[in-house]
């Protein structure tokens, strides 16, 4: 299977939130009470029952303001911190390069939350499980595009082979000019959701300019944990070698030396 990428072109997005609703419907995510945060954005953030949302942001534009929209969901990193940190194997890469999740294996440890540079996974205290977008794996596995892409009325969302989508994004950025840029391919080994942004990444709220997996996760999984296993193996090997050379420990006391005069 070839790697797949979902492309979000923010310049074509009208913030209709059809993608947000389609995600809810396909994944059968329950509704929850929200609150007015002073923005059209709703809910205010990702939740265990909201795997993707459209962020609304006002920025200065001349003497007025303008809206910036951004689709927020799992970025499906190639070098995914969540996959590296997950101790149970619940989070894993698929043959499409995306990051899926087996909820039956999730132990609710929350390690993935701390490991994600995009702050995506959400914890549900009621189920003691983590939730996040899985790029509609059930649809991909049946030759269908993600539900959000299917629902988009303006072609702001596209889905296809990795190389093709990157070329489409680069061509679009070249046509836009200015500060427009492709966001995603250069981070964490390359993401499988990429953006075409009309503004620099630093302009967008909660979008990391240089996302990277925390060093503590890399150090533990790639350095300290293997060394710990190696040390434990050394101890076991030493104990086995001692047994082979000296045999079992004599607890009878027959060979003990007894002092004292005659």
BAKOL-832241 format. One record per residue: residue number from 1; x, y, z of N, C-alpha, C, O in turn. Coordinates in steps of 0.2 Angstrom, whole numbers, plus 2048, in hexadecimal, padded with zeros to 3 digits. Example, Ala and Ser with C-alpha at 12.3 -4.5 7.8 and 13.67 -1.06 7.14 Angstrom:
BEGIN
{1; {842; 7E4; 827}; {83E; 7EA; 827}; {842; 7F0; 827}; {847; 7EF; 82A}},
{2; {840; 7F5; 823}; {844; 7FB; 824}; {840; 800; 827}; {843; 806; 828}},
This chain:
BEGIN
{1; {804; 7FA; 800}; {800; 800; 800}; {804; 806; 800}; {809; 806; 803}},
{2; {802; 80B; 7FC}; {806; 812; 7FC}; {804; 816; 802}; {7FE; 816; 804}},
{3; {809; 81A; 804}; {807; 81F; 809}; {802; 824; 807}; {802; 826; 801}},
{4; {7FD; 826; 80B}; {7F8; 82B; 809}; {7F9; 831; 80E}; {7FB; 831; 813}},
{5; {7F6; 836; 80B}; {7F7; 83D; 80E}; {7F0; 841; 80D}; {7ED; 840; 808}},
{6; {7EE; 844; 813}; {7E8; 848; 812}; {7EA; 84F; 812}; {7EE; 851; 816}},
{7; {7E8; 853; 80D}; {7EA; 85A; 80C}; {7E5; 85F; 80E}; {7DF; 85E; 80B}},
{8; {7E6; 863; 812}; {7E2; 869; 814}; {7E4; 86F; 811}; {7EA; 872; 813}},
{9; {7E0; 872; 80D}; {7E2; 879; 80A}; {7DE; 87E; 80D}; {7D8; 87F; 80C}},
{10; {7E1; 882; 812}; {7DE; 887; 816}; {7DB; 88C; 812}; {7D6; 890; 814}},
{11; {7DE; 88E; 80C}; {7DB; 893; 808}; {7D5; 892; 804}; {7D1; 896; 802}},
{12; {7D3; 88B; 804}; {7CC; 889; 801}; {7C7; 888; 806}; {7C1; 886; 805}},
{13; {7C9; 888; 80D}; {7C4; 886; 812}; {7C0; 88C; 814}; {7C2; 891; 814}},
{14; {7B9; 88A; 814}; {7B4; 88F; 816}; {7B2; 88E; 81D}; {7AD; 892; 81F}},
{15; {7B5; 88A; 821}; {7B3; 888; 828}; {7AC; 886; 828}; {7A8; 888; 82D}},
{16; {7A9; 882; 823}; {7A2; 880; 824}; {7A2; 87A; 829}; {79C; 879; 82B}},
{17; {7A7; 877; 82B}; {7A7; 872; 830}; {7A4; 86B; 82E}; {7A2; 867; 832}},
{18; {7A3; 86B; 827}; {7A0; 865; 825}; {7A4; 85F; 826}; {7A2; 859; 828}},
{19; {7AB; 860; 826}; {7B0; 85B; 827}; {7AF; 859; 82F}; {7B0; 853; 830}},
{20; {7AE; 85D; 833}; {7AE; 85C; 83A}; {7A8; 858; 83C}; {7A8; 853; 840}},
{21; {7A2; 859; 838}; {79C; 855; 839}; {79D; 84E; 836}; {79A; 84A; 839}},
{22; {7A0; 84E; 831}; {7A1; 847; 82D}; {7A5; 843; 832}; {7A4; 83D; 832}},
{23; {7AA; 846; 835}; {7AE; 842; 83A}; {7AA; 83F; 83F}; {7AB; 839; 841}},
{24; {7A6; 843; 842}; {7A1; 841; 848}; {79D; 83B; 845}; {79C; 837; 849}},
{25; {79A; 83C; 840}; {795; 837; 83D}; {798; 831; 83C}; {796; 82B; 83E}},
{26; {79E; 831; 838}; {7A1; 82B; 836}; {7A3; 827; 83C}; {7A3; 821; 83C}},
{27; {7A7; 82A; 840}; {7AA; 827; 846}; {7A5; 826; 84C}; {7A7; 824; 851}},
{28; {79E; 828; 84B}; {799; 827; 850}; {79B; 82A; 857}; {79B; 827; 85C}},
{29; {79E; 830; 857}; {7A0; 834; 85D}; {79A; 838; 860}; {797; 83B; 85C}},
{30; {799; 837; 866}; {794; 83A; 86A}; {795; 841; 86B}; {79A; 844; 86B}},
{31; {78F; 845; 86B}; {78F; 84C; 86C}; {790; 84D; 874}; {78E; 849; 878}},
{32; {793; 853; 875}; {794; 855; 87C}; {792; 85C; 87D}; {793; 860; 878}},
{33; {791; 85E; 883}; {78F; 865; 884}; {796; 869; 883}; {79B; 868; 886}},
{34; {795; 86F; 880}; {79A; 874; 87F}; {799; 87A; 882}; {793; 87B; 885}},
{35; {79D; 87F; 881}; {79B; 886; 883}; {79E; 88B; 87E}; {7A2; 88A; 87A}},
{36; {79B; 891; 87F}; {79D; 897; 87B}; {7A4; 899; 87D}; {7A5; 89C; 882}},
{37; {7A9; 899; 878}; {7B0; 89B; 87A}; {7B1; 8A2; 877}; {7B7; 8A4; 877}},
{38; {7AC; 8A5; 874}; {7AD; 8AC; 871}; {7AF; 8AB; 86A}; {7B2; 8B0; 867}},
{39; {7AE; 8A5; 867}; {7B0; 8A4; 860}; {7AB; 8A0; 85D}; {7A7; 89C; 860}},
{40; {7AB; 8A0; 856}; {7A7; 89B; 852}; {7A9; 894; 853}; {7A6; 88F; 851}},
{41; {7AF; 893; 855}; {7B2; 88D; 856}; {7AF; 889; 85B}; {7AE; 88B; 861}},
{42; {7AD; 883; 859}; {7A9; 87E; 85E}; {7AA; 877; 85C}; {7A9; 875; 857}},
{43; {7AC; 873; 861}; {7AE; 875; 868}; {7B5; 879; 869}; {7B8; 87A; 863}},
{44; {7B6; 87B; 86E}; {7BC; 87F; 86F}; {7C3; 87C; 86E}; {7C8; 87F; 86C}},
{45; {7C3; 875; 86E}; {7C9; 871; 86D}; {7C7; 86A; 86B}; {7C2; 868; 86C}},
{46; {7CC; 866; 869}; {7CB; 85F; 868}; {7C9; 85C; 86F}; {7CB; 85E; 874}},
{47; {7C5; 857; 86E}; {7C2; 853; 874}; {7C2; 84C; 872}; {7C4; 84A; 86C}},
{48; {7C1; 848; 877}; {7C1; 840; 876}; {7BB; 83E; 871}; {7BC; 839; 86E}},
{49; {7B6; 843; 870}; {7B1; 842; 86C}; {7B1; 846; 866}; {7AD; 846; 862}},
{50; {7B7; 84A; 865}; {7B8; 84E; 85F}; {7BF; 84E; 85D}; {7C3; 850; 860}},
{51; {7BF; 84A; 858}; {7C6; 848; 855}; {7C9; 84D; 850}; {7CF; 84D; 84F}},
{52; {7C5; 851; 84E}; {7C7; 857; 849}; {7C3; 85D; 84A}; {7BD; 85C; 84B}},
{53; {7C6; 863; 849}; {7C1; 869; 84A}; {7C5; 86E; 845}; {7CA; 86E; 843}},
{54; {7C0; 873; 843}; {7C3; 878; 83F}; {7C4; 87E; 844}; {7BF; 880; 848}},
{55; {7CA; 880; 845}; {7CC; 886; 849}; {7CB; 88D; 845}; {7CC; 88D; 840}},
{56; {7C8; 891; 849}; {7C6; 898; 847}; {7CB; 89D; 84A}; {7CC; 89C; 850}},
{57; {7CE; 8A1; 846}; {7D3; 8A6; 849}; {7D2; 8AD; 846}; {7D2; 8AD; 840}},
{58; {7D2; 8B2; 849}; {7D2; 8B9; 847}; {7D9; 8BC; 847}; {7DC; 8BB; 84C}},
{59; {7DB; 8BE; 841}; {7E1; 8C2; 841}; {7E1; 8C9; 83E}; {7DC; 8CA; 83A}},
{60; {7E5; 8CD; 840}; {7E5; 8D4; 83D}; {7E6; 8D4; 836}; {7EA; 8D0; 833}},
{61; {7E2; 8D8; 832}; {7E3; 8D9; 82B}; {7E2; 8E0; 829}; {7DC; 8E2; 828}},
{62; {7E7; 8E4; 828}; {7E6; 8EB; 827}; {7E3; 8EE; 82D}; {7E5; 8EE; 832}},
{63; {7DD; 8F2; 82B}; {7D9; 8F5; 830}; {7D4; 8F1; 833}; {7D0; 8F3; 838}},
{64; {7D4; 8EA; 831}; {7CF; 8E6; 834}; {7D1; 8DF; 836}; {7D7; 8DF; 838}},
{65; {7CD; 8DA; 835}; {7D0; 8D3; 837}; {7CE; 8CE; 832}; {7C9; 8D0; 82E}},
{66; {7D1; 8C9; 832}; {7CF; 8C3; 82D}; {7CF; 8BD; 831}; {7D2; 8BC; 836}},
{67; {7CB; 8B8; 82E}; {7CB; 8B1; 831}; {7D0; 8AD; 82E}; {7D2; 8AD; 828}},
{68; {7D3; 8A9; 833}; {7D8; 8A3; 831}; {7D4; 89D; 833}; {7D2; 89C; 839}},
{69; {7D4; 898; 82F}; {7D1; 892; 830}; {7D6; 88C; 830}; {7DB; 88D; 82C}},
{70; {7D6; 887; 835}; {7DA; 882; 834}; {7D7; 87C; 837}; {7D4; 87B; 83C}},
{71; {7D8; 876; 833}; {7D5; 870; 835}; {7DA; 86D; 83A}; {7E0; 86C; 838}},
{72; {7D8; 86B; 840}; {7DC; 868; 845}; {7DA; 861; 846}; {7D4; 85F; 847}},
{73; {7DF; 85C; 845}; {7DE; 855; 847}; {7E5; 852; 847}; {7EA; 855; 847}},
{74; {7E5; 84B; 848}; {7EB; 848; 848}; {7EF; 849; 842}; {7EC; 849; 83C}},
{75; {7F5; 84A; 842}; {7FA; 84B; 83C}; {7FD; 845; 839}; {800; 845; 834}},
{76; {7FC; 83F; 83D}; {7FE; 839; 83A}; {805; 839; 838}; {807; 838; 833}},
{77; {809; 83A; 83D}; {811; 83B; 83C}; {814; 834; 83A}; {812; 82F; 83D}},
{78; {819; 835; 836}; {81D; 82F; 835}; {821; 82D; 83B}; {821; 827; 83C}},
{79; {824; 831; 83E}; {828; 830; 844}; {823; 832; 84A}; {825; 837; 84E}},
{80; {81E; 82F; 84B}; {819; 831; 850}; {81B; 830; 857}; {81D; 82A; 859}},
{81; {81B; 835; 85B}; {81C; 835; 862}; {818; 830; 866}; {819; 82D; 86A}},
{82; {811; 831; 864}; {80C; 82D; 867}; {80D; 825; 866}; {80C; 821; 86B}},
{83; {80F; 823; 860}; {811; 81C; 85F}; {817; 81A; 863}; {817; 814; 866}},
{84; {81C; 81E; 863}; {822; 81C; 867}; {821; 81C; 86E}; {824; 817; 871}},
{85; {81C; 820; 871}; {81B; 820; 878}; {816; 81B; 87A}; {816; 819; 880}},
{86; {812; 819; 876}; {80D; 814; 878}; {80F; 80D; 87A}; {813; 80A; 876}},
{87; {80E; 80B; 881}; {811; 805; 883}; {80D; 7FF; 881}; {810; 7F9; 882}},
{88; {807; 800; 87F}; {803; 7FA; 87E}; {802; 7F8; 877}; {7FF; 7F3; 875}},
{89; {804; 7FC; 872}; {804; 7FB; 86B}; {7FD; 7FD; 868}; {7FB; 7FB; 863}},
{90; {7F9; 801; 86C}; {7F2; 803; 86A}; {7F3; 808; 864}; {7EF; 808; 860}},
{91; {7F8; 80C; 865}; {7F9; 811; 85F}; {7FF; 80E; 85A}; {804; 80B; 85D}},
{92; {7FD; 80E; 854}; {802; 80A; 84F}; {801; 80D; 848}; {7FC; 810; 847}},
{93; {806; 80D; 844}; {806; 80F; 83D}; {802; 80A; 839}; {802; 804; 83A}},
{94; {7FE; 80C; 834}; {7FB; 808; 82F}; {7FF; 807; 829}; {804; 80B; 828}},
{95; {7FD; 803; 824}; {800; 803; 81E}; {800; 809; 81A}; {803; 80A; 815}},
{96; {7FB; 80E; 81C}; {7FB; 814; 818}; {7FF; 819; 81B}; {7FF; 81F; 818}},
{97; {803; 818; 820}; {807; 81D; 823}; {804; 821; 829}; {807; 825; 82C}},
{98; {7FD; 81F; 829}; {7F9; 823; 82E}; {7FA; 820; 835}; {7FC; 81A; 836}},
{99; {7F8; 823; 83A}; {7F8; 820; 841}; {7F1; 81F; 843}; {7EC; 823; 844}},
{100; {7F0; 818; 845}; {7E9; 816; 847}; {7EA; 814; 84E}; {7EF; 814; 851}},
{101; {7E4; 812; 851}; {7E4; 810; 858}; {7DF; 80A; 859}; {7DA; 80A; 857}},
{102; {7E2; 805; 85D}; {7DE; 800; 860}; {7DB; 801; 867}; {7DF; 801; 86B}},
{103; {7D5; 803; 868}; {7D3; 806; 86E}; {7D3; 800; 873}; {7D3; 801; 879}},
{104; {7D2; 7FA; 871}; {7D2; 7F4; 875}; {7D9; 7F3; 879}; {7D9; 7F1; 87F}},
{105; {7DE; 7F6; 876}; {7E5; 7F5; 879}; {7E7; 7FB; 87D}; {7EC; 7FB; 881}},
{106; {7E3; 801; 87C}; {7E5; 807; 880}; {7E4; 806; 887}; {7DF; 803; 88A}},
{107; {7E9; 808; 88B}; {7E9; 807; 893}; {7E8; 80E; 896}; {7E8; 80E; 89C}},
{108; {7E7; 813; 892}; {7E5; 81A; 895}; {7EB; 81D; 899}; {7EA; 821; 89E}},
{109; {7F1; 81B; 897}; {7F7; 81D; 89B}; {7F9; 825; 899}; {7FC; 828; 89D}},
{110; {7F6; 827; 893}; {7F7; 82E; 891}; {7FE; 830; 88F}; {7FF; 836; 88E}},
{111; {802; 82B; 88E}; {809; 82D; 88C}; {809; 830; 885}; {80D; 834; 883}},
{112; {804; 82E; 881}; {804; 831; 87A}; {802; 838; 87A}; {804; 83C; 876}},
{113; {7FE; 83A; 87F}; {7FC; 842; 880}; {803; 846; 880}; {804; 84B; 87D}},
{114; {807; 843; 885}; {80D; 847; 886}; {812; 847; 880}; {817; 84B; 880}},
{115; {812; 841; 87C}; {817; 840; 877}; {815; 844; 870}; {819; 844; 86C}},
{116; {80E; 846; 870}; {80C; 849; 869}; {80E; 850; 869}; {80C; 854; 86D}},
{117; {812; 852; 864}; {814; 859; 863}; {80E; 85E; 861}; {80F; 864; 861}},
{118; {809; 85B; 85F}; {803; 85E; 85C}; {7FD; 85F; 861}; {7F8; 862; 860}},
{119; {7FE; 85C; 867}; {7F9; 85C; 86C}; {7F2; 859; 86A}; {7ED; 85C; 86B}},
{120; {7F2; 853; 867}; {7EC; 850; 864}; {7E8; 84B; 868}; {7E2; 84C; 869}},
{121; {7EC; 846; 86B}; {7E8; 841; 86E}; {7E4; 844; 874}; {7E6; 848; 878}},
{122; {7DE; 841; 875}; {7DA; 843; 87B}; {7D7; 83D; 87F}; {7D6; 838; 87D}},
{123; {7D7; 83F; 886}; {7D6; 839; 88A}; {7CE; 83A; 88D}; {7CC; 83F; 88E}},
{124; {7CB; 834; 88D}; {7C4; 834; 88F}; {7C4; 830; 896}; {7C5; 82A; 896}},
{125; {7C3; 834; 89B}; {7C3; 831; 8A2}; {7BE; 82C; 8A3}; {7BF; 827; 8A7}},
{126; {7B8; 82C; 8A0}; {7B3; 827; 8A0}; {7B5; 820; 89E}; {7B3; 81B; 8A1}},
{127; {7B8; 820; 898}; {7BA; 81A; 895}; {7C1; 818; 897}; {7C4; 812; 896}},
{128; {7C5; 81D; 89A}; {7CC; 81C; 89B}; {7D0; 81A; 895}; {7D4; 816; 895}},
{129; {7CE; 81D; 88F}; {7D1; 81C; 889}; {7D3; 823; 885}; {7D1; 828; 887}},
{130; {7D8; 822; 881}; {7DA; 828; 87D}; {7D6; 828; 876}; {7D5; 822; 873}},
{131; {7D5; 82E; 873}; {7D2; 82E; 86D}; {7D5; 833; 868}; {7D8; 838; 86A}},
{132; {7D5; 831; 862}; {7D8; 836; 85D}; {7D6; 834; 856}; {7D3; 82E; 855}},
{133; {7D7; 838; 851}; {7D5; 837; 84A}; {7D9; 831; 847}; {7DF; 831; 849}},
{134; {7D6; 82C; 844}; {7DA; 826; 841}; {7DA; 827; 83A}; {7DB; 821; 836}},
{135; {7D9; 82C; 837}; {7D8; 82E; 82F}; {7D3; 829; 82C}; {7D4; 827; 827}},
{136; {7CE; 828; 830}; {7C8; 823; 82E}; {7CB; 81D; 82B}; {7CA; 81B; 825}},
{137; {7CF; 819; 82F}; {7D2; 813; 82D}; {7CE; 80E; 82A}; {7CF; 80B; 825}},
{138; {7C8; 80E; 82D}; {7C3; 809; 82A}; {7C1; 80A; 823}; {7BF; 806; 81F}},
{139; {7C1; 811; 821}; {7BF; 813; 81A}; {7C5; 812; 816}; {7C4; 80F; 810}},
{140; {7CB; 814; 818}; {7D1; 813; 814}; {7D2; 80B; 812}; {7D3; 809; 80C}},
{141; {7D0; 807; 817}; {7D1; 800; 816}; {7CC; 7FD; 811}; {7CC; 7F7; 80F}},
{142; {7C7; 801; 80F}; {7C2; 7FF; 80A}; {7C2; 803; 804}; {7BD; 804; 800}},
{143; {7C8; 806; 803}; {7C9; 80A; 7FD}; {7C5; 811; 7FD}; {7C4; 814; 7F7}},
{144; {7C3; 813; 803}; {7BF; 81A; 803}; {7C4; 81F; 806}; {7C9; 81E; 80A}},
{145; {7C2; 825; 804}; {7C6; 82B; 807}; {7C3; 82D; 80E}; {7BE; 82B; 810}},
{146; {7C7; 830; 812}; {7C4; 832; 819}; {7BE; 836; 818}; {7BD; 839; 814}},
{147; {7BA; 835; 81E}; {7B3; 838; 81D}; {7B3; 840; 81D}; {7AF; 843; 819}},
{148; {7B8; 843; 820}; {7B9; 84A; 820}; {7BA; 84D; 819}; {7B8; 852; 816}},
{149; {7BE; 849; 815}; {7C0; 84B; 80E}; {7BA; 84A; 80A}; {7B9; 84E; 805}},
{150; {7B6; 844; 80B}; {7B0; 843; 807}; {7AB; 849; 808}; {7A8; 84A; 803}},
{151; {7AB; 84C; 80E}; {7A6; 851; 80F}; {7A8; 858; 80D}; {7A3; 85C; 80D}},
{152; {7AE; 859; 80C}; {7B0; 860; 80A}; {7AD; 863; 804}; {7AE; 860; 7FF}},
{153; {7A9; 868; 804}; {7A6; 86B; 7FE}; {7AB; 86F; 7FA}; {7A9; 871; 7F4}},
{154; {7B0; 871; 7FC}; {7B4; 876; 7F8}; {7BB; 873; 7F6}; {7BF; 877; 7F3}},
{155; {7BC; 86D; 7F7}; {7C2; 869; 7F5}; {7C8; 86C; 7F9}; {7CE; 86C; 7F7}},
{156; {7C7; 86F; 7FF}; {7CC; 871; 804}; {7D0; 86B; 806}; {7D6; 86B; 808}},
{157; {7CC; 865; 806}; {7CF; 85F; 809}; {7D0; 85A; 803}; {7CB; 859; 7FF}},
{158; {7D6; 857; 802}; {7D7; 852; 7FD}; {7DB; 84C; 800}; {7DE; 84D; 805}},
{159; {7DB; 847; 7FD}; {7DE; 841; 7FF}; {7E1; 83D; 7FA}; {7DD; 83C; 7F5}},
{160; {7E7; 83A; 7FB}; {7EA; 836; 7F5}; {7F1; 834; 7F7}; {7F3; 834; 7FD}},
{161; {7F4; 831; 7F2}; {7FB; 82F; 7F3}; {800; 835; 7F6}; {7FF; 83A; 7F4}},
{162; {804; 833; 7FA}; {809; 838; 7FD}; {80C; 83C; 7F8}; {80C; 842; 7F9}},
{163; {810; 83A; 7F3}; {813; 83E; 7EF}; {80F; 842; 7EB}; {810; 848; 7EA}},
{164; {809; 840; 7E9}; {804; 844; 7E5}; {802; 84A; 7E9}; {801; 84F; 7E6}},
{165; {800; 849; 7EF}; {7FD; 84E; 7F3}; {802; 853; 7F5}; {801; 859; 7F5}},
{166; {808; 851; 7F6}; {80E; 856; 7F7}; {80F; 85B; 7F1}; {810; 861; 7F2}},
{167; {80F; 858; 7EB}; {80F; 85C; 7E5}; {809; 860; 7E4}; {80A; 866; 7E2}},
{168; {803; 85E; 7E6}; {7FE; 863; 7E6}; {7FE; 868; 7EA}; {7FD; 86E; 7E9}},
{169; {801; 867; 7F1}; {802; 86C; 7F6}; {807; 871; 7F3}; {806; 877; 7F4}},
{170; {80C; 86F; 7F1}; {812; 873; 7EF}; {810; 878; 7E9}; {812; 87D; 7E8}},
{171; {80C; 875; 7E4}; {80A; 879; 7DF}; {805; 87E; 7E1}; {805; 884; 7DE}},
{172; {801; 87D; 7E6}; {7FC; 881; 7E8}; {7FF; 887; 7EC}; {7FE; 88D; 7EB}},
{173; {805; 886; 7F0}; {808; 88B; 7F3}; {80C; 88F; 7EF}; {80C; 895; 7F0}},
{174; {80F; 88C; 7E9}; {812; 890; 7E4}; {80D; 895; 7E1}; {80F; 89B; 7DF}},
{175; {807; 893; 7E0}; {802; 897; 7DD}; {800; 89D; 7E1}; {7FE; 8A3; 7DF}},
{176; {800; 89B; 7E8}; {7FD; 8A0; 7ED}; {803; 8A6; 7EE}; {801; 8AC; 7EF}},
{177; {809; 8A4; 7EE}; {80E; 8A8; 7F0}; {80E; 8AB; 7F7}; {80B; 8A8; 7FB}},
{178; {811; 8B1; 7F8}; {811; 8B4; 7FF}; {814; 8AF; 804}; {81A; 8AC; 803}},
{179; {811; 8AF; 80A}; {813; 8AB; 80F}; {810; 8A4; 80F}; {811; 8A0; 814}},
{180; {80D; 8A2; 80A}; {80A; 89C; 809}; {80F; 896; 80A}; {815; 897; 807}},
{181; {80D; 891; 80D}; {812; 88B; 80E}; {80F; 885; 80F}; {809; 884; 811}},
{182; {812; 87F; 80E}; {810; 878; 80F}; {813; 877; 816}; {818; 878; 818}},
{183; {80E; 874; 81A}; {810; 873; 821}; {80F; 86B; 822}; {809; 869; 821}},
{184; {814; 868; 825}; {813; 861; 826}; {819; 85C; 824}; {81C; 858; 828}},
{185; {81A; 85C; 81D}; {81F; 857; 81B}; {826; 858; 81E}; {82A; 853; 81E}},
{186; {828; 85D; 821}; {82F; 85E; 824}; {82F; 85D; 82B}; {835; 85D; 82E}},
{187; {82A; 85A; 82E}; {82A; 859; 835}; {829; 852; 837}; {826; 84E; 833}},
{188; {82C; 850; 83D}; {82B; 849; 840}; {82B; 844; 83A}; {827; 83F; 83A}},
{189; {830; 844; 836}; {830; 83F; 830}; {82B; 840; 82B}; {82B; 83C; 826}},
{190; {827; 845; 82B}; {822; 846; 826}; {81B; 844; 829}; {81A; 83F; 82C}},
{191; {816; 849; 829}; {80F; 848; 82B}; {80B; 845; 825}; {80C; 846; 820}},
{192; {806; 841; 827}; {801; 83F; 822}; {7FB; 843; 822}; {7F6; 841; 81E}},
{193; {7FA; 849; 825}; {7F6; 84E; 824}; {7FA; 854; 823}; {7FE; 856; 828}},
{194; {7FA; 858; 81D}; {7FE; 85D; 81C}; {7F9; 863; 81B}; {7F3; 863; 819}},
{195; {7FC; 869; 81C}; {7F8; 86F; 81B}; {7FB; 874; 815}; {801; 873; 814}},
{196; {7F7; 877; 812}; {7F9; 87D; 80E}; {7F6; 883; 812}; {7F0; 884; 812}},
{197; {7FB; 887; 814}; {7F9; 88D; 818}; {7FB; 893; 815}; {800; 894; 812}},
{198; {7F6; 898; 815}; {7F8; 89F; 812}; {7FC; 8A3; 816}; {7FF; 8A8; 813}},
{199; {7FD; 8A1; 81C}; {801; 8A5; 821}; {806; 8A1; 824}; {806; 89B; 823}},
{200; {80B; 8A4; 827}; {811; 8A0; 82A}; {80E; 89C; 830}; {809; 89E; 833}},
{201; {811; 896; 831}; {80E; 892; 836}; {80E; 895; 83D}; {809; 894; 841}},
{202; {812; 89A; 83F}; {812; 89D; 845}; {80C; 8A2; 846}; {80B; 8A4; 84C}},
{203; {808; 8A3; 841}; {802; 8A8; 842}; {7FD; 8A4; 845}; {7F8; 8A7; 848}},
{204; {7FD; 89D; 844}; {7F7; 899; 846}; {7F7; 897; 84D}; {7FC; 894; 84F}},
{205; {7F2; 898; 850}; {7F2; 896; 857}; {7F2; 88F; 858}; {7EF; 88B; 855}},
{206; {7F7; 88D; 85D}; {7F8; 886; 85F}; {7FB; 881; 85A}; {7FA; 87B; 85A}},
{207; {7FD; 884; 855}; {801; 881; 84F}; {808; 881; 850}; {80B; 887; 84F}},
{208; {80C; 87C; 852}; {813; 87C; 854}; {817; 87E; 84E}; {816; 87B; 848}},
{209; {81C; 882; 84E}; {820; 884; 848}; {825; 87F; 847}; {826; 87E; 841}},
{210; {828; 87C; 84C}; {82C; 876; 84A}; {82B; 870; 84F}; {82E; 86F; 854}},
{211; {825; 86D; 84D}; {823; 867; 852}; {829; 862; 852}; {82B; 860; 84D}},
{212; {82A; 85F; 858}; {82E; 859; 858}; {82C; 855; 85E}; {829; 858; 863}},
{213; {82E; 84F; 85E}; {82C; 84A; 863}; {830; 84C; 869}; {836; 84D; 868}},
{214; {82E; 84D; 86F}; {832; 84E; 875}; {838; 84A; 876}; {837; 844; 875}},
{215; {83D; 84D; 878}; {844; 849; 879}; {843; 844; 87E}; {846; 83E; 87D}},
{216; {83F; 845; 883}; {83E; 840; 888}; {83B; 83A; 886}; {83D; 834; 888}},
{217; {837; 83A; 881}; {834; 834; 87E}; {839; 830; 87A}; {839; 82A; 87A}},
{218; {83D; 834; 876}; {842; 831; 872}; {847; 82E; 876}; {849; 828; 875}},
{219; {849; 831; 87B}; {84F; 82F; 87F}; {84C; 828; 883}; {850; 823; 883}},
{220; {846; 828; 885}; {844; 822; 889}; {843; 81C; 885}; {845; 817; 886}},
{221; {840; 81D; 87F}; {83E; 818; 87A}; {845; 815; 877}; {845; 80F; 875}},
{222; {849; 81A; 874}; {84E; 818; 870}; {855; 817; 874}; {85A; 814; 871}},
{223; {856; 81A; 87A}; {85C; 819; 87D}; {85B; 816; 884}; {85E; 810; 885}},
{224; {858; 819; 889}; {858; 816; 890}; {854; 80F; 890}; {857; 80B; 894}},
{225; {84F; 80E; 88D}; {84B; 808; 88D}; {84F; 802; 88A}; {850; 7FD; 88E}},
{226; {852; 803; 884}; {856; 7FE; 882}; {85C; 7FC; 886}; {85E; 7F6; 887}},
{227; {85F; 801; 889}; {865; 800; 88E}; {863; 7FC; 894}; {866; 7F8; 896}},
{228; {85D; 7FE; 896}; {85A; 7FB; 89C}; {859; 7F3; 89B}; {85A; 7EF; 89F}},
{229; {856; 7F2; 895}; {855; 7EB; 893}; {85B; 7E7; 892}; {85C; 7E1; 894}},
{230; {860; 7EB; 88F}; {867; 7E8; 88E}; {86A; 7E6; 895}; {86D; 7E1; 896}},
{231; {869; 7EB; 89A}; {86C; 7EA; 8A1}; {869; 7E4; 8A4}; {86C; 7DF; 8A7}},
{232; {862; 7E3; 8A3}; {85E; 7DE; 8A6}; {860; 7D7; 8A3}; {861; 7D2; 8A7}},
{233; {861; 7D7; 89D}; {864; 7D1; 899}; {86A; 7CF; 89C}; {86C; 7C9; 89C}},
{234; {86F; 7D4; 89D}; {875; 7D3; 89F}; {875; 7CF; 8A6}; {879; 7CB; 8A8}},
{235; {871; 7D2; 8AB}; {870; 7CF; 8B1}; {86E; 7C8; 8B1}; {870; 7C3; 8B4}},
{236; {869; 7C6; 8AC}; {866; 7BF; 8AC}; {86B; 7BB; 8A9}; {86C; 7B5; 8AB}},
{237; {86F; 7BE; 8A4}; {874; 7BA; 8A1}; {87A; 7B8; 8A6}; {87C; 7B2; 8A6}},
{238; {87C; 7BD; 8AA}; {881; 7BC; 8AF}; {87F; 7B6; 8B4}; {882; 7B2; 8B6}},
{239; {878; 7B7; 8B6}; {876; 7B2; 8BB}; {876; 7AB; 8B8}; {877; 7A6; 8BC}},
{240; {874; 7AA; 8B2}; {874; 7A4; 8AE}; {87B; 7A1; 8AE}; {87C; 79B; 8AF}},
{241; {87F; 7A5; 8AC}; {886; 7A3; 8AC}; {889; 7A1; 8B2}; {88D; 79C; 8B3}},
{242; {887; 7A4; 8B8}; {88A; 7A2; 8BE}; {887; 79C; 8C0}; {88A; 797; 8C3}},
{243; {881; 79A; 8BE}; {87D; 794; 8C0}; {881; 78E; 8BC}; {882; 789; 8BF}},
{244; {883; 790; 8B6}; {886; 78B; 8B2}; {88D; 789; 8B4}; {88F; 783; 8B5}},
{245; {891; 78E; 8B7}; {897; 78D; 8B9}; {897; 78A; 8C0}; {89B; 785; 8C2}},
{246; {893; 78D; 8C5}; {894; 78B; 8CC}; {88E; 786; 8CE}; {88E; 783; 8D4}},
{247; {889; 785; 8CA}; {884; 781; 8CC}; {87F; 785; 8D1}; {880; 78B; 8D2}},
{248; {87A; 781; 8D3}; {875; 784; 8D8}; {878; 786; 8DF}; {87D; 782; 8E1}},
{249; {876; 78B; 8E2}; {879; 78D; 8E9}; {877; 787; 8EE}; {872; 784; 8EE}},
{250; {87D; 786; 8F1}; {87D; 780; 8F7}; {87A; 784; 8FD}; {87D; 788; 900}},
{251; {874; 781; 8FF}; {871; 784; 905}; {871; 77F; 90B}; {86E; 781; 910}},
{252; {875; 77A; 90A}; {875; 775; 910}; {87A; 777; 915}; {879; 774; 91B}},
{253; {87F; 77B; 914}; {884; 77D; 919}; {889; 778; 91A}; {88D; 779; 91E}},
{254; {889; 772; 916}; {88E; 76D; 916}; {895; 770; 915}; {89A; 76D; 917}},
{255; {896; 774; 910}; {89D; 777; 90E}; {89F; 77D; 912}; {8A4; 780; 911}},
{256; {89B; 77F; 917}; {89D; 785; 91B}; {8A3; 783; 91F}; {8A4; 77E; 922}},
{257; {8A7; 788; 920}; {8AD; 788; 924}; {8AB; 78A; 92C}; {8A8; 78F; 92D}},
{258; {8AD; 785; 930}; {8AC; 786; 937}; {8B3; 788; 93B}; {8B7; 784; 93B}},
{259; {8B3; 78D; 93E}; {8B9; 78F; 942}; {8B9; 78C; 949}; {8B5; 788; 94A}},
{260; {8BF; 78E; 94C}; {8BF; 78C; 953}; {8C5; 787; 955}; {8C7; 784; 950}},
{261; {8C8; 787; 95B}; {8CE; 783; 95D}; {8CC; 77C; 95F}; {8C6; 77A; 95F}},
{262; {8D1; 778; 960}; {8D0; 771; 961}; {8D1; 771; 969}; {8D1; 76B; 96C}},
